[in-house]
Amino acid sequence: MTPALSLTRAVAMIVLLIAATEANVPSGFINEKLMDVQQAMSMAFLPDGRLLVARRVGQIFICDDTSLPMQKQQYAYLSGVEDSGEKGLMSVAIHPEDFED
């Protein structure tokens, strides 16, 4: 691979990374950070409006939307979750009975 081709690929990668981080927001919408959770894989709303967020490493946070960014606290930790490669906690769901009156 020639140095010019390597430089071209490097510049293209940087442009793609910048474009991916600067999403185009449609008119009438805002782009605002809701919370800081690394490797968030899934989320589910509770009947009372709070949000469960699952992390790949086995942590589940419960988030309250009374302020932005959302305040989070650890709700559960599943020990022994293997999170290498394509493994890890991939989803969280609410049991249907939790939505009954």
PAMIFI-246053 format. One record per residue: residue in one letter; chain; x, y, z of N, C-alpha, C, O in turn. Coordinates in steps of 0.02 Angstrom, whole numbers, m for minus. Example, Ala and Ser with C-alpha at 12.3 -4.5 7.8 and 13.67 -1.06 7.14 Angstrom:
% PAMIFI-246053
  residuo  cadena    n.c1    n.c2    n.c3   ca.c1   ca.c2   ca.c3    c.c1    c.c2    c.c3    o.c1    o.c2    o.c3
        a       A     660    m284     390     615    m225     390     660    m165     390     712    m166     423
        s       A     642    m112     354     684     m53     357     645       2     394     670      57     402
END
This chain:
% PAMIFI-246053
  residuo  cadena    n.c1    n.c2    n.c3   ca.c1   ca.c2   ca.c3    c.c1    c.c2    c.c3    o.c1    o.c2    o.c3
        m       A      43     m58       0       0       0       0      45      62       0      92      67      40
        t       A      30     108     m45      71     168     m50      54     216       7      m1     214      34
        p       A     101     260      25      87     309      79      28     354      62     m10     373     107
        a       A      20     373      m1     m36     416     m21    m103     381     m10    m151     412      14
        l       A    m105     316     m26    m167     278     m17    m182     270      58    m240     274      78
        s       A    m130     259      98    m140     253     171    m166     318     200    m211     317     242
        l       A    m139     374     178    m162     439     201    m234     451     180    m274     477     220
        t       A    m251     433     119    m320     441      95    m368     401     137    m422     425     155
        r       A    m350     339     153    m393     297     194    m400     326     264    m455     325     293
        a       A    m346     351     292    m348     380     359    m394     441     361    m433     449     407
        v       A    m388     484     311    m431     544     307    m504     523     300    m548     551     332
        a       A    m517     473     258    m586     449     248    m615     422     313    m673     433     328
        m       A    m575     386     352    m598     359     416    m614     415     464    m665     412     500
        i       A    m573     466     467    m585     523     511    m649     559     492    m689     577     535
        v       A    m659     569     427    m720     602     403    m782     561     422    m832     589     444
        l       A    m778     495     414    m835     452     432    m849     455     507    m907     457     527
        l       A    m797     455     548    m806     459     620    m838     526     640    m883     527     683
        i       A    m816     580     610    m845     646     626    m917     647     604    m960     673     641
        a       A    m932     622     545   m1001     622     520   m1046     580     565   m1104     597     575
        a       A   m1020     524     591   m1060     480     634   m1075     513     701   m1128     500     730
        t       A   m1031     555     726   m1042     587     791   m1083     650     786   m1112     672     836
        e       A   m1087     680     728   m1126     741     718   m1188     726     678   m1192     739     618
        a       A   m1238     697     712   m1300     677     677   m1338     739     654   m1341     789     689
        n       A   m1368     733     596   m1412     786     572   m1479     781     608   m1512     729     603
        v       A   m1498     833     643   m1560     833     681   m1614     868     641   m1604     925     619
        p       A   m1671     835     630   m1724     866     592   m1749     930     625   m1743     938     686
        s       A   m1778     974     586   m1806    1036     612   m1859    1022     664   m1901     978     655
        g       A   m1856    1058     719   m1904    1049     773   m1882    1001     827   m1916     993     877
        f       A   m1824     968     817   m1798     922     866   m1732     949     893   m1700     991     862
        i       A   m1711     924     951   m1647     943     980   m1605     880     992   m1633     826    1001
        n       A   m1540     888     992   m1494     833    1006   m1465     846    1075   m1424     891    1084
        e       A   m1487     808    1125   m1467     820    1193   m1447     754    1226   m1481     703    1218
        k       A   m1393     754    1264   m1369     695    1299   m1416     681    1357   m1427     724    1400
        l       A   m1444     621    1359   m1491     603    1412   m1457     575    1473   m1477     589    1529
        m       A   m1405     535    1463   m1369     505    1519   m1302     479    1495   m1290     472    1435
        d       A   m1258     465    1542   m1193     440    1525   m1188     367    1547   m1174     352    1605
        v       A   m1200     321    1501   m1195     250    1514   m1155     219    1457   m1175     221    1399
        q       A   m1098     190    1475   m1056     158    1424   m1083      88    1408   m1106      53    1453
        q       A   m1080      69    1346   m1102       3    1321   m1174     m12    1338   m1191     m69    1354
        a       A   m1218      37    1333   m1289      25    1343   m1315     m16    1284   m1304       2    1227
        m       A   m1349     m71    1299   m1371    m117    1247   m1447    m117    1238   m1472    m130    1183
        s       A   m1484    m102    1291   m1557    m107    1287   m1588     m63    1341   m1556     m46    1390
        m       A   m1651     m44    1329   m1687      m7    1380   m1761     m26    1378   m1786     m49    1327
        a       A   m1794     m15    1435   m1866     m30    1440   m1896      18    1491   m1867      31    1543
        f       A   m1955      44    1474   m1989      90    1519   m2032      52    1569   m2066       3    1551
        l       A   m2030      73    1632   m2073      46    1684   m2140      82    1681   m2145     136    1652
        p       A   m2192      53    1710   m2258      85    1708   m2259     155    1738   m2300     197    1718
        d       A   m2215     169    1786   m2214     236    1818   m2172     287    1779   m2164     343    1802
        g       A   m2146     267    1721   m2109     314    1680   m2033     311    1687   m1997     339    1646
        r       A   m2009     276    1738   m1937     268    1745   m1911     221    1691   m1950     186    1658
        l       A   m1846     221    1682   m1815     184    1627   m1763     136    1653   m1722     155    1695
        l       A   m1765      74    1630   m1713      25    1645   m1665      24    1586   m1686      20    1528
        v       A   m1600      27    1600   m1549      26    1548   m1501     m31    1564   m1473     m34    1618
        a       A   m1493     m77    1516   m1448    m134    1525   m1381    m120    1492   m1378     m98    1434
        r       A   m1328    m134    1529   m1260    m129    1502   m1235    m198    1483   m1255    m248    1514
        r       A   m1194    m201    1435   m1166    m264    1410   m1132    m306    1465   m1134    m367    1462
        v       A   m1101    m273    1514   m1063    m308    1566   m1107    m339    1619   m1082    m373    1664
        g       A   m1174    m329    1616   m1219    m360    1664   m1250    m312    1714   m1285    m334    1759
        q       A   m1237    m249    1707   m1267    m199    1751   m1334    m176    1723   m1342    m170    1662
        i       A   m1381    m164    1767   m1445    m134    1748   m1454     m72    1791   m1452     m75    1852
        f       A   m1464     m16    1758   m1475      47    1793   m1549      65    1789   m1583      48    1741
        i       A   m1572     100    1840   m1640     128    1839   m1631     204    1836   m1593     232    1876
        c       A   m1665     235    1790   m1655     306    1777   m1720     344    1787   m1774     322    1768
        d       A   m1713     403    1818   m1769     447    1831   m1763     507    1784   m1710     536    1778
        d       A   m1818     525    1752   m1816     578    1702   m1836     646    1730   m1857     690    1692
        t       A   m1830     656    1795   m1849     720    1823   m1800     776    1807   m1817     835    1815
        s       A   m1740     759    1785   m1692     809    1765   m1649     781    1708   m1644     721    1699
        l       A   m1619     826    1670   m1574     805    1616   m1505     833    1630   m1499     892    1648
        p       A   m1452     794    1623   m1454     723    1606   m1489     683    1661   m1490     702    1719
        m       A   m1518     626    1640   m1555     583    1686   m1509     558    1742   m1451     543    1731
        q       A   m1538     555    1802   m1501     528    1859   m1509     452    1857   m1564     426    1847
        k       A   m1454     417    1866   m1457     344    1863   m1429     314    1928   m1387     344    1961
        q       A   m1455     256    1945   m1426     219    2000   m1428     145    1982   m1472     123    1945
        q       A   m1381     107    2008   m1378      36    1991   m1438       1    2021   m1452       8    2081
        y       A   m1473     m37    1980   m1533     m73    2001   m1516    m146    2014   m1541    m176    2062
        a       A   m1475    m174    1970   m1455    m245    1977   m1388    m255    1944   m1369    m218    1898
        y       A   m1352    m306    1967   m1290    m326    1936   m1290    m402    1929   m1297    m438    1978
        l       A   m1283    m425    1868   m1282    m497    1854   m1209    m518    1850   m1176    m506    1800
        s       A   m1184    m551    1902   m1114    m571    1903   m1103    m629    1855   m1148    m669    1842
        g       A   m1043    m633    1829   m1025    m688    1785   m1045    m679    1713   m1040    m727    1674
        v       A   m1068    m621    1693   m1086    m609    1624   m1022    m602    1583    m980    m559    1597
        e       A   m1014    m644    1533    m956    m641    1488    m971    m589    1434   m1019    m597    1396
        d       A    m930    m537    1431    m945    m482    1384    m892    m473    1331    m886    m419    1302
        s       A    m852    m524    1317    m802    m518    1265    m833    m536    1197    m882    m573    1193
        g       A    m803    m509    1144    m828    m523    1077    m900    m499    1069    m915    m440    1082
        e       A    m944    m543    1047   m1014    m526    1037   m1058    m552    1094   m1118    m563    1085
        k       A   m1028    m561    1153   m1064    m588    1210   m1083    m531    1257   m1059    m475    1251
        g       A   m1127    m546    1305   m1146    m498    1356   m1220    m495    1365   m1258    m529    1331
        l       A   m1241    m453    1412   m1312    m441    1423   m1338    m397    1366   m1318    m339    1359
        m       A   m1381    m424    1326   m1402    m390    1265   m1471    m357    1269   m1488    m315    1228
        s       A   m1511    m376    1320   m1579    m350    1321   m1607    m349    1392   m1585    m386    1435
        v       A   m1655    m306    1402   m1694    m303    1464   m1767    m294    1444   m1782    m257    1397
        a       A   m1811    m327    1481   m1883    m322    1465   m1922    m321    1531   m1898    m345    1582
        i       A   m1981    m292    1528   m2025    m288    1586   m2077    m343    1580   m2105    m353    1526
        h       A   m2090    m379    1635   m2140    m432    1634   m2209    m400    1623   m2223    m348    1652
        p       A   m2252    m431    1581   m2317    m402    1565   m2360    m388    1626   m2399    m340    1625
        e       A   m2354    m428    1680   m2394    m415    1740   m2377    m349    1773   m2418    m323    1811
        d       A   m2318    m322    1759   m2299    m258    1788   m2341    m201    1759   m2342    m146    1787
        f       A   m2375    m213    1703   m2416    m161    1671   m2489    m166    1691   m2529    m124    1671
        e       A   m2506    m216    1731   m2576    m222    1754   m2589    m172    1810   m2544    m152    1846
        d       A   m2653    m153    1817   m2673    m107    1871   m2669    m140    1938   m2684    m109    1989
END
